[in-house]
Amino acid sequence: MALIPKQDGVLGPTVDVLAASGQATKTYKMDLSTGRVTGYVDGTDAMRQAILKILLTERFTYLIYSWNYGIELNAVVGKSYPVFASEIKRVIQEALLADSRITDVTDFQVEQIDKRTARVYFVAETIFGEIPVERTVTTNV
C-alpha cells in the first residue's frame, strides 16, 4: 500500500473550471441602514450589492482587499466639475469591469446638482442582466 497520490494527468488531477456564469453568487445580505448582516441574497440582488460595495470601497486603502478591488474615487473628488464629469466614467468602468460578472458599463449620465454635488447614473451589464445604478457624489469643490 503506497501513500503516494495517483495523478490523472501530466500536471496533476483534472480540475473543472467554472465560467463566471456558473459561479455561485449567494452571499450575506448587508443592511446598510442598520449596519448589520441580515440573511442571504443571490443572483441579481447579490450583484447589485457587489456593485454598491465596489463603489463604496476606495482602492488601495484596505489591506484585506486585492489591489484590483474598489474604486479610485479620491482621484476625481475635489477636482472641478468639468474634470470630475470627464473622469468619473473611466474610474467607474475600471472599478466595475475588474469583476468578471460585469460585462460592460453603459449609458453614463453625469448631472451637477450644486457646486459640491453631482449625480451619476449608469447601467451595469452583468451575467444576470442590466442593473441601473444611481449615486450622488460630493465633489468637494
Contact map, one row per residue, 1 for C-alpha under 8 A:
111000000000000000000000000000000000000000000000000000000000000000000000000000000000000000000000000000000000000000000000000000000000000000000
111100000000000000000000000000000000000000000000000000000000000000000000000000000000000000000000000000000000000000000000000000000000000000000
111110000000000000000000000000000000000000000000000000000000000000000000000000000000000000000000000000000000000000000000000000000000000000000
011111000000000000000000000000000000000000000000000000000000000000000000000000000000000000000000000000000000000000000000000000000000000000000
001111100000000000000000000000000000000000000000000000000000000000000000000000000000000000000000000000000000000000000000000000000000000000000
000111110000000000000000000000000000000000000000000000000000000000000000000000000000000000000000000000000000000000000000000000000000000000000
000011111111100000000000000000000000000000000000000000000000000000000000000000000000000000000000000000000000000000000000000000000000000000000
000001111101110000000000000000000000000000000000000000000000000000000000000000000000000000000000000000000000000000000000000000000000000000000
000000111111110000000000000000000000000000000000000000000000000000000000000000000000000000000000000000000000000000000000000000000000000000000
000000111111000000000000000000000000000000000000000000000000000000000000000000000000000000000000000000000000000000000000000000000000000000000
000000101111100000000000000000000000000000000000000000000000000000000000000000000000000000000000000000000000000000000000000000000000000000000
000000111111110000000000000000000000000000000000000000000000000000000000000000000000000000000000000000000000000000000000000000000000000000000
000000111011111000000000000000000000000000000000000000000000000000000000000000000000000000000000000000000000000000000000000000000000000000000
000000011001111100000000000000000000000000000000000000000000000000000000000000000000000000000000000000000000000000000000000000000000000000000
000000000000111110000000000000000000000000000000000000000000000000000000000000000000000000000000000000000000000000000000000000000000000000000
000000000000011111000000000000000000000000000000000000000000000000000000000000000000000000000000000000000000000000000000000000000000000000000
000000000000001111100000000000000000000000000000000000000000000000000000000000000000000000000000000000000000000000000000000000000000000000000
000000000000000111111110000000000000000000000000000000000000000000000000000000000000000000000000000000000000000000000000000000000000000000000
000000000000000011111110000000000000000000000000000000000000000000000000000000000000000000000000000000000000000000000000000000000000000000000
000000000000000001111110000000000000000000000000000000000000000000000000000000000000000000000000000110000000000000000000000000100000000000000
000000000000000001111110000000000000000000000000000000000000000000000000000000000000000000000000000010000000000000000000000000100000000000000
000000000000000001111111000000000000000000000000000000000000000000000000000000000000000000000000000000000000000000000000000000000000000000000
000000000000000001111111100000000000000000000000000000000000000000000000000000000000000000000000000000000000000000000000000000000000000000000
000000000000000000000111110000000000000000000000000000000000000000000000000000000000000000000000000000000000000000000000000000000000000000000
000000000000000000000011111000000000000001100110000000000000000000000000000000000000000000000000000000000000000000000000000000000000000000000
000000000000000000000001111100000000000111100100000000000000000000000000000000000000000000000000000000000000000000000000000000000000000000000
000000000000000000000000111110000000000111000100000000000000000000000000000000000000000000000000000000000000000000000000000000000000000000000
000000000000000000000000011111000000111110000000000000000000000000000000000000000000000000000000000000000000000000000000000000000000000000000
000000000000000000000000001111100000111110000100100000000000000000000000000000000000000000000000000000000000000000000000000000000000000000000
000000000000000000000000000111110011110000000000100000000000000000000000000000000000000000000000000000000000000000000000000000000000000000000
000000000000000000000000000011111111110000000000000000000000000000000000000000000000000000000000000000000000000000000000000000000000000000000
000000000000000000000000000001111111000000000000000000000000000000000000000000000000000000000000000000000000000000000000000000000000000000000
000000000000000000000000000000111110000000000000000000000000000000000000000000000000000000000000000000000000000000000000000000000000000000000
000000000000000000000000000000111111000000000000000000000000000000000000000000000000000000000000000000000000000000000000000000000000000000000
000000000000000000000000000001111111100000000000000000000000000000000000000000000000000000000000000000000000000000000000000000000000000000000
000000000000000000000000000001110111110000000000000000000000000000000000000000000000000000000000000000000000000000000000000000000000000000000
000000000000000000000000000111100011111000000000000000000000000000000000000000000000000000000000000000000000000000000000000000000000000000000
000000000000000000000000000111100001111100000000000000000000000000000000000000000000000000000000000000000000000000000000000000000000000000000
000000000000000000000000000110000000111110000000000000000000000000000000000000000000000000000000000000000000000000000000000000000000000000000
000000000000000000000000011110000000011111000000000000000000000000000000000000000000000000000000000000000000000000000000000000000000000000000
000000000000000000000000011110000000001111101100000000000000000000000000000000000000000000000000000000000000000000000000000000000000000000000
000000000000000000000000111000000000000111111110000000000000000000000000000000000000000000000000000000000000000000000000000000000000000000000
000000000000000000000000110000000000000011111110000000000000000000000000000000000000000000000000000000000000000000000000000000010000000000000
000000000000000000000000000000000000000001111111000000000000000000000000000000000000000000000000000000000000000000000000000000011010000000000
000000000000000000000000000000000000000011111111100000000000000000000000000000000000000000000000000000000000000000000000000000000000000000000
000000000000000000000000111010000000000011111111110000000000000000000000000000000000000000000000000000000000000000000000000000000000000000000
000000000000000000000000100000000000000001111111111000000000000000000000000000000000000000000000000000000000000000000000000001010000000000000
000000000000000000000000000000000000000000011111111100000000000000000000000000000000000000000000000000000000000000000000000000000010000000000
000000000000000000000000000011000000000000001111111110000000000000000000000000000000000000000000000000000000000000000000000000000000000000000
000000000000000000000000000000000000000000000111111111000000000000000000000000000000000000000000000000000000000000000000000000000000000000000
000000000000000000000000000000000000000000000011111111100000000000000000000000000000000000000001000000000000000000000000000000000000000000000
000000000000000000000000000000000000000000000001111111110000000000000000000000000000000000000000000000000000000000000000000000000000000000000
000000000000000000000000000000000000000000000000111111111000000000000100000000000000000000000000000000000000000000000000000000000000000000000
000000000000000000000000000000000000000000000000011111111000000000001110000000000000000000000011000000000000000000000000000000000000000000000
000000000000000000000000000000000000000000000000001111111100000000000110000000000000000000010010000000000000000000000000000000000000000000000
000000000000000000000000000000000000000000000000000111111100000000000110000000000000000000000000000000000000000000000000000000000000000000000
000000000000000000000000000000000000000000000000000011111110000000001110000000000000000000000000000000000000000000000000000000000000000000000
000000000000000000000000000000000000000000000000000000111111110000000111110000000000000000000000000000000000000000000000000000000000000000000
000000000000000000000000000000000000000000000000000000001111110000111111000000000000000000000000000000000000000000000000000000000000000000000
000000000000000000000000000000000000000000000000000000000111111011100100000000000000000000000000000000000000000000000000000000000000000000000
000000000000000000000000000000000000000000000000000000000111111000000000000000000000000000000000000000000000000000000000000000000000000000000
000000000000000000000000000000000000000000000000000000000111111110000000000000000000000000000000000000000000000000000000000000000000000000000
000000000000000000000000000000000000000000000000000000000001111111000000000000000000000000000000000000000000000000000000000000000000000000000
000000000000000000000000000000000000000000000000000000000000011111000000000000000000000000000000000000000000000000000000000000000000000000000
000000000000000000000000000000000000000000000000000000000001011111111000000000000000000000000000000000000000000000000000000000000000000000000
000000000000000000000000000000000000000000000000000000000001001111111000000000000000000000000000000000000000000000000000000000000000000000000
000000000000000000000000000000000000000000000000000000000011000011111100000000000000000000000000000000000000000000000000000000000000000000000
000000000000000000000000000000000000000000000000000000000010000011111100000000000000000000000010010000000000000000000000000000000000000000000
000000000000000000000000000000000000000000000000000001001010000011111110000000000000000000000010010000000000000000000000000000000000000000000
000000000000000000000000000000000000000000000000000011111111000000111111000000000000000000000011000000000000000000000000000000000000000000000
000000000000000000000000000000000000000000000000000001111110000000001111100000000000000000110110000000000000000000000000000000000000000000000
000000000000000000000000000000000000000000000000000000000110000000000111111100000000000000100010000000000000000000000000000000000000000000000
000000000000000000000000000000000000000000000000000000000100000000000011111110000000000100100000000000000000000000000000000000000000000000000
000000000000000000000000000000000000000000000000000000000100000000000001111111000000000000000000000000000000000000000000000000000000000000000
000000000000000000000000000000000000000000000000000000000000000000000001111110000000000000000000000000000000000000000000000000000000000000000
000000000000000000000000000000000000000000000000000000000000000000000001111111100011001100000000000000000000000000000000000000000000000000100
000000000000000000000000000000000000000000000000000000000000000000000000111111100001000000000000000000000000000000000000000000000000000001110
000000000000000000000000000000000000000000000000000000000000000000000000010111110000000000000000000000000000000000000000000000000000000000111
000000000000000000000000000000000000000000000000000000000000000000000000000111111011000000000000000000000000000000000000000000000000000000111
000000000000000000000000000000000000000000000000000000000000000000000000000001111111000000000000000000000000000000000000000000000000000000101
000000000000000000000000000000000000000000000000000000000000000000000000000000111111100000000000000000000000000100000000000000000000000000101
000000000000000000000000000000000000000000000000000000000000000000000000000000011111110000000000000000000000000000000000000000000000000000000
000000000000000000000000000000000000000000000000000000000000000000000000000100111111111000000000000000000000000000000000000000000000000000000
000000000000000000000000000000000000000000000000000000000000000000000000000110111111111100000000000000000000000000000000000000000000000000100
000000000000000000000000000000000000000000000000000000000000000000000000000000001111111110000000000000000000010000000000000000000000000000000
000000000000000000000000000000000000000000000000000000000000000000000000000000000111111111000000000000000000000000000000000000000000000000000
000000000000000000000000000000000000000000000000000000000000000000000000000100000011111111100000000000000000000000000000000000000000000000000
000000000000000000000000000000000000000000000000000000000000000000000000100100000001111111110000000000000000000000000000000000000000000000000
000000000000000000000000000000000000000000000000000000000000000000000000000000000000111111111000000000000001000000000000000000000000000000000
000000000000000000000000000000000000000000000000000000000000000000000000000000000000011111111100000000000000000000000000000000000000000000000
000000000000000000000000000000000000000000000000000000000000000000000011100000000000001111111110000000000000000000000000000000000000000000000
000000000000000000000000000000000000000000000000000000100000000000000010000000000000000111111111000000000000000000000000000000000000000000000
000000000000000000000000000000000000000000000000000000000000000000000000000000000000000011111111100000011000000000000000000000000000000000000
000000000000000000000000000000000000000000000000000000000000000000000010000000000000000001111111110000000000000000000000000000000000000000000
000000000000000000000000000000000000000000000000000001100000000000011111000000000000000000111111111000000000000000000000000000000000000000000
000000000000000000000000000000000000000000000000001001000000000000000100000000000000000000011111111001001000000000000000000000000000000000000
000000000000000000000000000000000000000000000000000000000000000000000000000000000000000000001111111101111000000000000000000000000000000000000
000000000000000000000000000000000000000000000000000000000000000000011000000000000000000000000111111101000000000000000000000000000000000000000
000000000000000000000000000000000000000000000000000000000000000000000000000000000000000000000011111111000000000000000000000000000000000000000
000000000000000000010000000000000000000000000000000000000000000000000000000000000000000000000000111111100000000000000000000000000000000000000
000000000000000000011000000000000000000000000000000000000000000000000000000000000000000000000000001111100000000000000000000001100000000000000
000000000000000000000000000000000000000000000000000000000000000000000000000000000000000000000001111111111000000000000000000111100000000000000
000000000000000000000000000000000000000000000000000000000000000000000000000000000000000000000000100111111000000000000000000111100000000000000
000000000000000000000000000000000000000000000000000000000000000000000000000000000000000000001000100001111100000000000000000111000000000000000
000000000000000000000000000000000000000000000000000000000000000000000000000000000000000000001001100001111111000000000000011110000000000000000
000000000000000000000000000000000000000000000000000000000000000000000000000000000000000000000000000000011111000000000000011110000000000000000
000000000000000000000000000000000000000000000000000000000000000000000000000000000000000000000000000000001111100000000000111000000000000000000
000000000000000000000000000000000000000000000000000000000000000000000000000000000000000010000000000000001111110000000001111000000000000000000
000000000000000000000000000000000000000000000000000000000000000000000000000000000000000000000000000000000011111000000001110000000000000000000
000000000000000000000000000000000000000000000000000000000000000000000000000000000000100000000000000000000001111100000111100000000000000000000
000000000000000000000000000000000000000000000000000000000000000000000000000000000000000000000000000000000000111110000111000000000000000000000
000000000000000000000000000000000000000000000000000000000000000000000000000000001000000000000000000000000000011111101110000000000000000000000
000000000000000000000000000000000000000000000000000000000000000000000000000000000000000000000000000000000000001111111110000000000000000000000
000000000000000000000000000000000000000000000000000000000000000000000000000000000000000000000000000000000000000111111100000000000000000000000
000000000000000000000000000000000000000000000000000000000000000000000000000000000000000000000000000000000000000111111000000000000000000000001
000000000000000000000000000000000000000000000000000000000000000000000000000000000000000000000000000000000000000011111100000000000000000001111
000000000000000000000000000000000000000000000000000000000000000000000000000000000000000000000000000000000000000111111110000000000000000111110
000000000000000000000000000000000000000000000000000000000000000000000000000000000000000000000000000000000000011111011111000000000000000111100
000000000000000000000000000000000000000000000000000000000000000000000000000000000000000000000000000000000000011110001111100000000000011110000
000000000000000000000000000000000000000000000000000000000000000000000000000000000000000000000000000000000001111000000111110000000000011110000
000000000000000000000000000000000000000000000000000000000000000000000000000000000000000000000000000000000011110000000011111000000001111000000
000000000000000000000000000000000000000000000000000000000000000000000000000000000000000000000000000000001111100000000001111100000001110000000
000000000000000000000000000000000000000000000000000000000000000000000000000000000000000000000000000000001111000000000000111110000111100000000
000000000000000000000000000000000000000000000000000000000000000000000000000000000000000000000000000001111100000000000000011111000111100000000
000000000000000000000000000000000000000000000000000000000000000000000000000000000000000000000000000001111100000000000000001111111110000000000
000000000000000000000000000000000000000000000010000000000000000000000000000000000000000000000000000011110000000000000000000111111110000000000
000000000000000000011000000000000000000000000000000000000000000000000000000000000000000000000000000011100000000000000000000011111000000000000
000000000000000000000000000000000000000000110010000000000000000000000000000000000000000000000000000000000000000000000000000011111100000000000
000000000000000000000000000000000000000000010000000000000000000000000000000000000000000000000000000000000000000000000000000011111110000000000
000000000000000000000000000000000000000000000000000000000000000000000000000000000000000000000000000000000000000000000000001111011111000000000
000000000000000000000000000000000000000000010001000000000000000000000000000000000000000000000000000000000000000000000000001111001111100000000
000000000000000000000000000000000000000000000000000000000000000000000000000000000000000000000000000000000000000000000000111100000111110000000
000000000000000000000000000000000000000000000000000000000000000000000000000000000000000000000000000000000000000000000000111100000011111000000
000000000000000000000000000000000000000000000000000000000000000000000000000000000000000000000000000000000000000000000011110000000001111100000
000000000000000000000000000000000000000000000000000000000000000000000000000000000000000000000000000000000000000000000011100000000000111110000
000000000000000000000000000000000000000000000000000000000000000000000000000000000000000000000000000000000000000000001111000000000000011111000
000000000000000000000000000000000000000000000000000000000000000000000000000000000000000000000000000000000000000000001111000000000000001111100
000000000000000000000000000000000000000000000000000000000000000000000000000010000000000000000000000000000000000000011100000000000000000111110
000000000000000000000000000000000000000000000000000000000000000000000000000111111001000000000000000000000000000000011100000000000000000011111
000000000000000000000000000000000000000000000000000000000000000000000000000011100000000000000000000000000000000000011000000000000000000001111
000000000000000000000000000000000000000000000000000000000000000000000000000001111000000000000000000000000000000000110000000000000000000000111
